[in-house]
Amino acid sequence: MADKIDLELREDTGGHRFEGVADGEVAGYVQYHRLDDAIVLMHTQVSDGFAGRGVGGALARAVLDHLRAEGTPARLYCPFLRGWVDKHPEYADLVVDA
């Protein structure tokens, strides 16, 4: 599914997650754990009211673009994100083995 929604990405460091905000609400999030040499992306969740609107893909793209700008490699424990990167090989260089 193509990305259909514009998200503002924000990092909730206390909650260890990246949040995608749309229409003033958290539309979804990616839970993470930061390591010294990488970030582990654990789980992606889309809020019920935003299901079917492309939030998962938009959130994946926003998080990975943010990590690229930071220079932070990612370990993908989240099956959704692994599948998304498989479909978007331009992000494969960000991924390191778990």
C-alpha positions in Angstrom: 0.0 0.0 0.0 1.3 3.5 -0.8 1.9 6.0 1.9 -1.3 8.1 2.0 -0.9 10.2 5.1 1.4 13.0 6.2 2.9 12.4 9.6 4.9 14.6 12.0 7.6 12.4 13.5 8.5 13.0 17.2 10.7 11.0 19.5 9.4 10.1 23.0 12.7 9.3 24.6 11.1 8.4 27.9 8.7 6.0 26.3 11.4 4.7 23.9 9.4 5.2 20.8 9.0 7.3 17.7 5.5 8.6 17.3 3.8 9.5 14.1 1.3 12.4 14.7 -1.5 13.2 12.3 -4.4 15.6 13.0 -3.0 16.3 16.4 -3.2 12.6 17.5 -0.7 9.8 17.7 -1.5 7.8 14.6 1.1 5.1 15.3 4.5 4.4 16.9 7.6 2.4 16.6 9.0 1.1 19.9 12.8 1.0 20.1 15.8 0.3 22.3 19.0 2.3 21.7 22.4 0.6 21.9 25.8 2.2 21.7 26.2 1.2 18.0 22.7 0.9 16.7 19.0 1.2 17.4 16.7 -1.9 17.8 13.3 -1.3 16.3 11.1 -3.7 18.2 7.4 -3.1 17.3 5.2 -1.0 15.1 1.7 -0.2 16.2 -1.0 1.8 14.3 -3.8 3.4 16.3 -7.2 2.0 15.5 -8.7 5.2 14.2 -5.9 5.4 11.6 -5.9 1.8 10.3 -6.0 1.4 6.5 -4.7 4.9 5.8 -1.0 4.0 5.1 0.2 5.0 8.6 2.5 2.0 8.9 4.4 2.7 5.7 4.6 6.4 6.3 5.9 5.8 9.8 8.5 3.3 8.6 9.7 5.8 6.0 9.8 8.7 8.5 11.7 6.7 11.2 14.2 5.3 8.7 14.8 8.7 7.1 15.4 10.1 10.6 17.9 7.4 11.4 19.7 7.9 8.1 20.0 11.7 9.0 21.3 10.7 12.4 23.7 8.2 11.0 22.3 5.5 13.2 22.0 1.9 11.8 19.0 -0.2 12.7 18.4 -3.7 13.8 14.9 -4.8 12.8 13.2 -7.1 15.2 9.8 -5.9 14.1 8.4 -8.2 11.3 6.4 -5.3 9.7 9.5 -3.2 9.4 11.6 -6.1 8.0 8.9 -6.7 5.4 8.7 -3.0 4.6 12.4 -2.7 4.0 12.3 -5.8 1.8 9.9 -3.9 -0.4 11.9 -0.7 -0.2 15.5 -1.8 -0.8 16.7 1.8 -0.8 16.7 1.5 3.0 18.5 -1.8 3.2 21.9 0.0 3.8 20.5 1.2 7.2 19.9 -2.4 8.5 22.5 -4.3 10.4 22.1 -8.0 11.5 20.3 -8.6 14.7 
